[in-house]
Amino acid sequence: ADLQAVQHLIAQMDLDTYQARATSLVAQAELDQMGAFSIPLSREAPRLISLVKVINDEAFYRVADRAVQVHGAAGLAIGTPEEKLFRVARNLRIPAGTTEIQYNAISRGRFREKLSG
């Protein structure tokens, strides 16, 4: 990691990881305050869950992409940890809904909050 460009990629990976973790912890605390196991679920919960999903998925994808970049062409070789992370990061963005679907849930929650508050 003598190259400044590589150092910057690693710093960006650290920033993304820290941001995603911090967001998750704050959202978890907010959900716990709402009564995480209460029925019916708080109306604000879907917005928080979507926020966490988008932030974590995007951060994971950027970290995996930078890991591949740090390793160059070897990072895309089948079977390397970087290649597997990149593949998983890309595929995780699909099953729980695309980012755009999550944006819809986030904006609905925000509108609901503005109308009721």
Backbone as CSV, one residue per row, in Angstrom:
resi,resn,N_x,N_y,N_z,CA_x,CA_y,CA_z,C_x,C_y,C_z
1,ALA,0.824,-1.194,0.000,0.000,0.000,0.000,0.868,1.258,0.000
2,ASP,1.966,1.207,-0.727,2.833,2.381,-0.846,2.270,3.398,-1.827
3,LEU,1.429,2.952,-2.731,0.864,3.846,-3.740,-0.298,4.640,-3.149
4,GLN,-0.262,5.945,-3.364,-1.298,6.805,-2.811,-2.686,6.451,-3.349
5,ALA,-2.765,6.075,-4.608,-4.066,5.709,-5.189,-4.660,4.501,-4.467
6,VAL,-3.830,3.533,-4.143,-4.303,2.347,-3.412,-4.700,2.742,-1.995
7,GLN,-3.918,3.604,-1.371,-4.261,4.075,-0.026,-5.623,4.768,-0.026
8,HIS,-5.880,5.550,-1.064,-7.168,6.251,-1.152,-8.324,5.269,-1.342
9,LEU,-8.113,4.238,-2.143,-9.158,3.219,-2.323,-9.457,2.530,-0.997
10,ILE,-8.410,2.207,-0.253,-8.599,1.539,1.038,-9.298,2.481,2.020
11,ALA,-8.932,3.760,2.003,-9.604,4.736,2.871,-11.086,4.846,2.516
12,GLN,-11.401,4.860,1.220,-12.801,4.931,0.794,-13.563,3.683,1.228
13,MET,-12.904,2.531,1.174,-13.545,1.292,1.620,-13.847,1.371,3.116
14,ASP,-12.910,1.916,3.877,-13.107,2.070,5.316,-14.255,3.036,5.605
15,LEU,-14.308,4.139,4.867,-15.394,5.110,5.039,-16.759,4.486,4.743
16,ASP,-16.851,3.750,3.647,-18.121,3.102,3.290,-18.550,2.109,4.364
17,THR,-17.600,1.325,4.848,-17.904,0.328,5.874,-18.374,1.003,7.157
18,TYR,-17.679,2.050,7.550,-18.035,2.772,8.773,-19.424,3.403,8.651
19,GLN,-19.688,4.033,7.515,-20.988,4.677,7.295,-22.120,3.651,7.335
20,ALA,-21.934,2.532,6.668,-22.979,1.507,6.629,-23.230,0.934,8.020
21,ARG,-22.155,0.682,8.751,-22.299,0.128,10.100,-22.984,1.139,11.023
22,ALA,-22.562,2.392,10.955,-23.157,3.426,11.809,-24.644,3.596,11.504
23,THR,-24.983,3.613,10.230,-26.387,3.741,9.835,-27.201,2.566,10.369
24,SER,-26.645,1.375,10.259,-27.345,0.183,10.745,-27.582,0.254,12.246
25,LEU,-26.573,0.696,12.992,-26.706,0.773,14.447,-27.727,1.829,14.869
26,VAL,-27.720,2.972,14.197,-28.695,4.027,14.514,-30.109,3.550,14.181
27,ALA,-30.270,2.932,13.021,-31.595,2.426,12.626,-32.068,1.347,13.593
28,GLN,-31.147,0.489,14.024,-31.516,-0.555,14.978,-32.013,0.068,16.283
29,ALA,-31.326,1.092,16.763,-31.748,1.760,17.995,-33.125,2.404,17.814
30,GLU,-33.348,3.034,16.661,-34.652,3.655,16.398,-35.755,2.607,16.318
31,LEU,-35.470,1.487,15.656,-36.469,0.417,15.564,-36.763,-0.162,16.943
32,ASP,-35.732,-0.312,17.772,-35.943,-0.814,19.130,-36.826,0.136,19.931
33,GLN,-36.638,1.445,19.747,-37.467,2.431,20.447,-38.926,2.343,20.014
34,MET,-39.136,2.026,18.743,-40.503,1.923,18.219,-41.200,0.667,18.720
35,GLY,-40.419,-0.263,19.221,-40.958,-1.552,19.600,-40.788,-2.505,18.439
36,ALA,-39.576,-3.011,18.296,-39.221,-3.821,17.128,-40.153,-5.010,16.922
37,PHE,-40.718,-5.521,18.008,-41.568,-6.704,17.881,-43.041,-6.367,18.080
38,SER,-43.357,-5.083,18.043,-44.745,-4.692,18.249,-45.577,-5.007,17.011
39,ILE,-46.822,-5.334,17.270,-47.743,-5.617,16.182,-48.926,-4.687,16.371
40,PRO,-49.294,-3.906,15.425,-48.694,-3.800,14.097,-47.357,-3.062,14.161
41,LEU,-46.550,-3.299,13.171,-45.242,-2.672,13.057,-45.412,-1.167,12.881
42,SER,-44.516,-0.417,13.468,-44.564,1.042,13.336,-44.588,1.440,11.864
43,ARG,-45.294,2.511,11.557,-45.385,2.970,10.158,-44.056,3.503,9.647
44,GLU,-43.148,3.868,10.548,-41.841,4.398,10.165,-40.843,3.271,9.864
45,ALA,-41.117,2.069,10.341,-40.170,0.956,10.204,-39.808,0.620,8.753
46,PRO,-40.761,0.522,7.831,-40.373,0.189,6.452,-39.397,1.193,5.842
47,ARG,-39.559,2.479,6.162,-38.631,3.484,5.646,-37.225,3.242,6.185
48,LEU,-37.110,2.983,7.481,-35.791,2.732,8.066,-35.151,1.475,7.489
49,ILE,-35.948,0.435,7.325,-35.424,-0.818,6.779,-34.939,-0.606,5.349
50,SER,-35.691,0.147,4.564,-35.270,0.442,3.189,-34.007,1.293,3.167
51,LEU,-33.914,2.271,4.066,-32.703,3.092,4.152,-31.479,2.224,4.415
52,VAL,-31.611,1.332,5.380,-30.487,0.461,5.732,-30.125,-0.442,4.561
53,LYS,-31.138,-0.983,3.885,-30.856,-1.865,2.753,-30.103,-1.130,1.655
54,VAL,-30.569,0.052,1.285,-29.917,0.807,0.212,-28.492,1.177,0.605
55,ILE,-28.325,1.732,1.785,-26.993,2.180,2.206,-26.030,1.006,2.292
56,ASN,-26.471,-0.102,2.887,-25.579,-1.255,3.021,-25.281,-1.923,1.686
57,ASP,-26.294,-2.089,0.849,-26.053,-2.706,-0.462,-25.116,-1.863,-1.313
58,GLU,-25.353,-0.546,-1.329,-24.501,0.339,-2.130,-23.076,0.354,-1.586
59,ALA,-22.939,0.403,-0.266,-21.600,0.413,0.341,-20.874,-0.901,0.061
60,PHE,-21.572,-2.018,0.202,-20.960,-3.322,-0.062,-20.497,-3.412,-1.509
61,TYR,-21.318,-2.933,-2.412,-20.954,-2.970,-3.829,-19.711,-2.115,-4.094
62,ARG,-19.676,-0.914,-3.518,-18.505,-0.040,-3.726,-17.246,-0.646,-3.119
63,VAL,-17.366,-1.240,-1.935,-16.206,-1.871,-1.295,-15.712,-3.039,-2.139
64,ALA,-16.624,-3.875,-2.606,-16.234,-5.020,-3.442,-15.598,-4.550,-4.743
65,ASP,-16.164,-3.516,-5.352,-15.614,-2.971,-6.591,-14.198,-2.442,-6.370
66,ARG,-13.990,-1.741,-5.280,-12.652,-1.206,-4.992,-11.665,-2.319,-4.663
67,ALA,-12.136,-3.375,-4.015,-11.251,-4.510,-3.732,-10.757,-5.123,-5.035
68,VAL,-11.647,-5.234,-6.005,-11.246,-5.736,-7.326,-10.244,-4.773,-7.951
69,GLN,-10.496,-3.481,-7.864,-9.584,-2.489,-8.441,-8.198,-2.559,-7.810
70,VAL,-8.151,-2.723,-6.496,-6.860,-2.798,-5.798,-6.037,-3.967,-6.320
71,HIS,-6.697,-5.070,-6.643,-5.988,-6.267,-7.101,-5.831,-6.332,-8.614
72,GLY,-6.374,-5.367,-9.316,-6.224,-5.342,-10.767,-6.919,-6.526,-11.420
73,ALA,-6.355,-6.997,-12.521,-6.961,-8.103,-13.274,-7.078,-9.360,-12.420
74,ALA,-6.150,-9.551,-11.490,-6.197,-10.735,-10.621,-7.443,-10.718,-9.737
75,GLY,-7.983,-9.532,-9.473,-9.178,-9.427,-8.642,-10.421,-10.001,-9.284
76,LEU,-10.403,-10.173,-10.600,-11.551,-10.754,-11.302,-11.370,-12.227,-11.620
77,ALA,-10.225,-12.787,-11.258,-9.993,-14.210,-11.517,-11.010,-15.032,-10.732
78,ILE,-11.611,-15.986,-11.403,-12.641,-16.815,-10.771,-12.044,-17.548,-9.577
79,GLY,-12.771,-17.471,-8.458,-12.350,-18.164,-7.253,-11.599,-17.294,-6.259
80,THR,-11.236,-16.080,-6.647,-10.551,-15.204,-5.693,-11.575,-14.598,-4.737
81,PRO,-11.145,-14.250,-3.534,-12.086,-13.636,-2.589,-12.718,-12.355,-3.140
82,GLU,-11.932,-11.577,-3.878,-12.450,-10.321,-4.424,-13.550,-10.568,-5.448
83,GLU,-13.326,-11.559,-6.302,-14.326,-11.894,-7.328,-15.612,-12.370,-6.675
84,LYS,-15.480,-13.192,-5.635,-16.665,-13.708,-4.955,-17.428,-12.568,-4.266
85,LEU,-16.703,-11.676,-3.588,-17.356,-10.537,-2.941,-18.099,-9.678,-3.954
86,PHE,-17.458,-9.427,-5.087,-18.074,-8.597,-6.120,-19.349,-9.253,-6.648
87,ARG,-19.277,-10.562,-6.886,-20.442,-11.293,-7.404,-21.586,-11.268,-6.387
88,VAL,-21.263,-11.519,-5.124,-22.284,-11.518,-4.076,-22.877,-10.115,-3.913
89,ALA,-22.007,-9.100,-3.910,-22.479,-7.716,-3.747,-23.448,-7.341,-4.857
90,ARG,-23.150,-7.763,-6.053,-24.026,-7.444,-7.186,-25.355,-8.181,-7.074
91,ASN,-25.299,-9.436,-6.696,-26.520,-10.243,-6.623,-27.409,-9.879,-5.440
92,LEU,-26.850,-9.358,-4.368,-27.654,-8.985,-3.200,-28.584,-7.813,-3.483
93,ARG,-28.295,-7.068,-4.507,-29.094,-5.885,-4.804,-30.434,-6.242,-5.442
94,ILE,-30.621,-7.483,-5.829,-31.807,-7.862,-6.588,-32.934,-8.462,-5.736
95,PRO,-32.688,-9.496,-4.890,-33.799,-10.213,-4.248,-34.754,-9.377,-3.406
96,ALA,-34.268,-8.431,-2.622,-35.158,-7.656,-1.745,-35.689,-6.410,-2.426
97,GLY,-35.522,-6.326,-3.709,-36.027,-5.169,-4.444,-34.898,-4.270,-4.893
98,THR,-35.049,-3.756,-6.068,-34.019,-2.883,-6.610,-33.920,-1.611,-5.772
99,THR,-32.866,-0.889,-5.975,-32.672,0.368,-5.255,-33.838,1.313,-5.506
100,GLU,-34.340,1.332,-6.730,-35.464,2.218,-7.056,-36.721,1.851,-6.261
101,ILE,-36.959,0.558,-6.058,-38.097,0.115,-5.243,-37.909,0.595,-3.803
102,GLN,-36.688,0.508,-3.306,-36.401,0.970,-1.948,-36.575,2.490,-1.849
103,TYR,-36.186,3.205,-2.905,-36.394,4.660,-2.932,-37.879,4.984,-2.787
104,ASN,-38.735,4.198,-3.433,-40.185,4.406,-3.325,-40.642,4.266,-1.876
105,ALA,-40.160,3.227,-1.201,-40.541,2.999,0.197,-40.032,4.128,1.089
106,ILE,-38.826,4.602,0.809,-38.252,5.696,1.598,-39.068,6.972,1.413
107,SER,-39.393,7.300,0.171,-40.146,8.541,-0.073,-41.571,8.442,0.469
108,ARG,-42.198,7.272,0.357,-43.543,7.096,0.934,-43.503,7.342,2.437
109,GLY,-42.483,6.785,3.090,-42.344,6.987,4.531,-42.126,8.443,4.887
110,ARG,-41.361,9.139,4.079,-41.079,10.555,4.319,-42.345,11.388,4.118
111,PHE,-43.111,11.091,3.063,-44.369,11.813,2.829,-45.357,11.553,3.958
112,ARG,-45.441,10.303,4.381,-46.344,9.937,5.469,-45.969,10.713,6.732
113,GLU,-44.663,10.824,6.981,-44.172,11.547,8.152,-44.548,13.028,8.074
114,LYS,-44.407,13.625,6.901,-44.728,15.049,6.719,-46.226,15.300,6.866
115,LEU,-47.047,14.385,6.349,-48.498,14.565,6.409,-49.035,14.407,7.824
116,SER,-48.431,13.502,8.596,-48.936,13.259,9.944,-48.304,14.187,10.975
117,GLY,-47.158,14.803,10.636,-46.453,15.645,11.619,-46.584,17.046,11.309
